[in-house]
Amino acid sequence: MAETLKWVNTVIQADVVPKRSSTDFQLPDNLKELVFMAKLFEEAERYDEMVLCMRKVVKLNNELDTDERNLLSVAFKNVISPRRNAWRVITTIESRESAKESSENLPLITNLRKEFEAEMSGVCDELISLLDTYLIPAVQSGEPKVFYLKLKGDYHRYQAEIVPGEGHKQAALDAYQKATDVANSSLAPTHPIRLGLALNFSVFYYEIMKEHEKGFQLARQAYDEAVTELESLDDEAYKESNVIVRLLRDNLSLWTEEQP
């Protein structure tokens, strides 16, 4: 019991999942200044405020350039990632406590896990709303379309990890499939966004849908198509794409070991 309480207190005291509150910072109305401020918040690792900046950017201008799209992705990723990590920790503790014959700490742990899930859902809902309302309707095809649909699939996937039922699973599947259709017709097999999409889509099939063979084959196809063309890229493009190719390879190796 003492060990469990120590773990719970560590999660709480470390402020792994701070409550998102209104900021005292005055956000400018000028797009250029907003983007600059978002970059400052990134440097300072103030990601909640970075999200506020990028949310206002999206509402003022729904046709983001590459730099702005990346800022949006980085802001939300750094807000959701520690919350997902905290949820995994508390879920593990809850499972361990549930296996005991009796645990006076289980209600506390369960309530904390539910709070973490509510925070995660709020972050995911916010980005999905921005994508559906402003960003996806503003693009027709190509790299931005794939980028946004992949993001939508990712954040529905995060929701599917914590929300029972098929709703978020189906929404993630639809977004990933639409993104794949656009990517296959408009982006090269070595394009980092297409590779990142294949990586995340394969993880979705393998871990969320539990369709291991589909996930494996999707990752294998993306890896095989890209690896033969990597050498033709310039140094910068090679480095960016090769990072994701290696992640695909690592997953393929891991999944091969897991299968009977």
C-alpha positions in Angstrom: 0.0 0.0 0.0 2.8 2.4 0.9 4.5 1.8 -2.4 1.3 2.4 -4.3 0.7 5.7 -2.5 4.2 6.7 -3.2 3.7 6.2 -7.0 0.4 8.1 -7.0 1.9 11.0 -5.0 4.9 11.1 -7.4 2.5 11.4 -10.4 0.6 14.2 -8.6 3.5 16.1 -7.2 5.5 16.0 -10.4 2.7 18.0 -12.1 2.7 15.6 -14.9 -0.8 16.6 -15.8 -1.3 20.2 -14.8 -4.8 21.6 -15.1 -5.2 23.8 -18.2 -6.2 27.2 -17.0 -6.8 30.5 -18.7 -3.6 32.4 -19.4 -2.7 35.9 -18.2 -0.8 36.6 -21.4 -2.4 39.0 -23.8 -2.4 37.4 -27.2 -2.0 39.8 -30.2 -4.4 39.9 -33.1 -1.6 40.1 -35.7 -0.9 36.8 -37.3 2.8 37.3 -37.6 3.1 38.3 -33.9 1.0 35.3 -32.9 3.2 32.9 -34.8 6.3 34.5 -33.3 4.8 34.2 -29.8 4.0 30.5 -30.4 7.7 30.0 -31.2 8.7 31.8 -28.0 6.3 29.6 -26.0 7.9 26.5 -27.7 11.4 27.6 -26.7 10.1 28.2 -23.1 8.3 24.8 -23.1 5.0 26.6 -22.3 2.9 24.3 -24.5 -0.5 25.2 -23.1 0.1 28.8 -24.1 1.5 27.7 -27.4 -1.8 25.9 -28.1 -3.7 29.1 -27.3 -1.6 31.0 -29.8 -2.1 28.4 -32.5 -5.8 28.1 -31.9 -6.1 31.9 -32.5 -3.9 31.6 -35.6 -6.2 28.9 -37.0 -9.3 31.0 -36.4 -7.8 34.0 -38.1 -6.3 32.2 -41.0 -7.3 28.6 -41.9 -4.7 28.3 -44.7 -1.6 27.5 -42.7 1.8 27.3 -44.3 4.2 24.5 -43.5 5.8 26.2 -40.6 2.5 27.0 -39.0 1.2 23.5 -39.5 4.2 22.1 -37.7 3.8 24.6 -34.9 0.2 23.4 -34.5 1.3 19.8 -34.4 4.1 20.4 -31.9 1.9 22.4 -29.6 -0.8 19.8 -29.2 1.7 16.9 -29.2 3.5 18.4 -26.2 0.3 19.0 -24.4 -1.2 15.5 -25.0 2.0 13.4 -24.6 2.6 13.9 -20.9 -1.1 13.4 -20.2 -1.0 10.1 -22.1 2.1 9.0 -20.2 0.4 9.9 -16.9 -2.7 7.9 -17.9 -0.6 4.9 -18.6 1.1 5.1 -15.2 -2.1 5.5 -13.3 -3.8 2.7 -15.3 -1.0 0.3 -14.5 -1.3 1.2 -10.8 -5.1 0.8 -10.9 -4.8 -2.6 -12.5 -2.3 -3.7 -9.9 -4.6 -2.6 -7.1 -7.6 -4.2 -8.7 -5.8 -7.6 -8.6 -5.6 -7.4 -4.8 -8.3 -9.0 -2.6 -9.0 -5.5 -1.1 -7.6 -2.1 -1.6 -8.7 1.1 0.3 -6.8 3.2 -2.3 -8.5 1.9 -5.4 -11.3 4.5 -5.4 -8.8 7.3 -5.2 -6.7 5.8 -8.0 -9.8 5.3 -10.2 -11.0 8.8 -9.7 -7.5 10.1 -10.6 -7.5 8.0 -13.8 -10.9 9.4 -14.8 -9.6 13.0 -14.3 -6.6 12.2 -16.5 -9.0 10.8 -19.2 -11.2 13.9 -19.1 -8.1 16.1 -19.6 -7.0 14.0 -22.5 -10.4 14.0 -24.1 -10.5 17.8 -23.8 -7.2 18.2 -25.6 -8.2 15.8 -28.4 -11.7 17.3 -28.8 -10.1 20.8 -29.2 -7.7 19.8 -32.0 -10.3 17.7 -33.8 -12.7 20.6 -33.7 -10.1 23.0 -35.2 -9.4 20.4 -37.9 -13.0 19.8 -38.8 -14.2 23.4 -38.6 -11.4 25.4 -40.1 -8.5 23.4 -41.5 -9.7 20.4 -43.4 -12.4 22.2 -45.3 -9.9 24.8 -46.5 -7.7 22.4 -48.4 -8.5 20.2 -51.4 -5.6 17.8 -51.7 -1.9 17.3 -51.5 0.5 17.5 -48.5 -1.8 19.8 -46.2 -4.7 17.4 -46.7 -2.7 14.4 -45.7 -1.2 16.3 -42.8 -4.6 17.3 -41.3 -6.3 14.0 -41.9 -3.4 12.2 -40.3 -3.6 14.5 -37.3 -7.4 13.8 -37.1 -6.7 10.1 -37.2 -4.0 10.4 -34.5 -6.2 12.2 -32.0 -9.2 10.0 -32.5 -6.8 7.1 -31.9 -5.8 8.7 -28.6 -9.5 8.9 -27.7 -10.0 5.3 -28.7 -7.4 4.3 -26.1 -9.5 5.7 -23.3 -13.2 5.8 -24.5 -15.1 2.6 -24.8 -17.0 1.8 -28.0 -16.4 1.9 -31.7 -17.0 5.6 -32.3 -13.5 6.9 -32.1 -12.0 3.8 -33.6 -14.2 4.2 -36.7 -13.4 8.0 -36.9 -9.7 7.3 -36.7 -10.0 4.5 -39.4 -11.9 6.9 -41.7 -9.4 9.7 -41.3 -6.4 7.5 -41.8 -7.9 5.8 -44.8 -8.7 9.2 -46.5 -5.3 10.4 -45.7 -3.7 7.3 -47.2 -5.8 7.7 -50.4 -4.6 11.3 -50.8 -1.0 10.4 -49.9 -0.8 7.5 -52.4 -1.9 9.7 -55.2 0.1 12.9 -54.4 3.1 12.2 -52.3 6.2 10.1 -53.0 6.8 6.9 -51.0 9.7 8.6 -49.2 7.8 11.7 -48.3 8.1 12.1 -44.4 4.4 12.9 -44.0 3.3 9.8 -46.1 5.8 7.7 -44.1 4.6 9.1 -40.8 1.0 8.4 -41.8 1.9 4.7 -42.6 3.7 4.4 -39.3 0.7 5.7 -37.2 -1.9 3.9 -39.3 -0.1 0.6 -38.9 0.2 1.2 -35.1 -3.6 1.9 -35.1 -4.4 -1.4 -36.8 -2.0 -3.3 -34.6 -2.6 -1.8 -31.1 -6.1 -0.4 -31.3 -8.0 -2.6 -33.8 -5.9 -5.7 -32.8 -5.7 -6.6 -36.5 -2.0 -7.5 -36.3 -1.6 -8.8 -39.8 -3.1 -5.7 -41.3 -0.8 -3.5 -39.2 2.2 -5.5 -40.1 1.5 -5.6 -43.8 0.8 -1.8 -43.9 4.1 -1.1 -42.2 6.0 -3.6 -44.4 4.6 -2.1 -47.6 5.6 1.4 -46.6 9.0 0.3 -45.5 9.7 -1.7 -48.7 8.5 1.2 -51.0 10.6 3.8 -49.2 13.8 2.0 -48.5 14.6 1.4 -52.2 14.4 5.1 -53.0 16.1 6.6 -49.9 19.5 6.7 -51.6 18.2 9.0 -54.3 17.3 11.7 -51.8 19.5 14.7 -50.9 21.1 14.7 -47.5 18.4 16.7 -45.6 15.5 14.7 -47.1 17.3 11.5 -46.5 17.8 12.2 -42.8 14.2 13.2 -42.3 12.7 10.2 -44.1 15.2 7.7 -42.8 14.2 8.4 -39.2 10.7 7.2 -39.9 11.9 4.3 -42.0 13.9 3.1 -39.1 10.9 3.4 -36.8 8.9 1.3 -39.3 11.7 -1.3 -39.3 11.8 -1.3 -35.5 8.1 -1.9 -35.3 8.3 -4.7 -37.8 11.1 -6.4 -35.8 9.1 -6.1 -32.6 5.9 -7.3 -34.1 7.7 -10.3 -35.7 9.0 -11.3 -32.3 5.5 -11.0 -30.7 3.8 -13.3 -33.2 3.7 -17.1 -32.7 
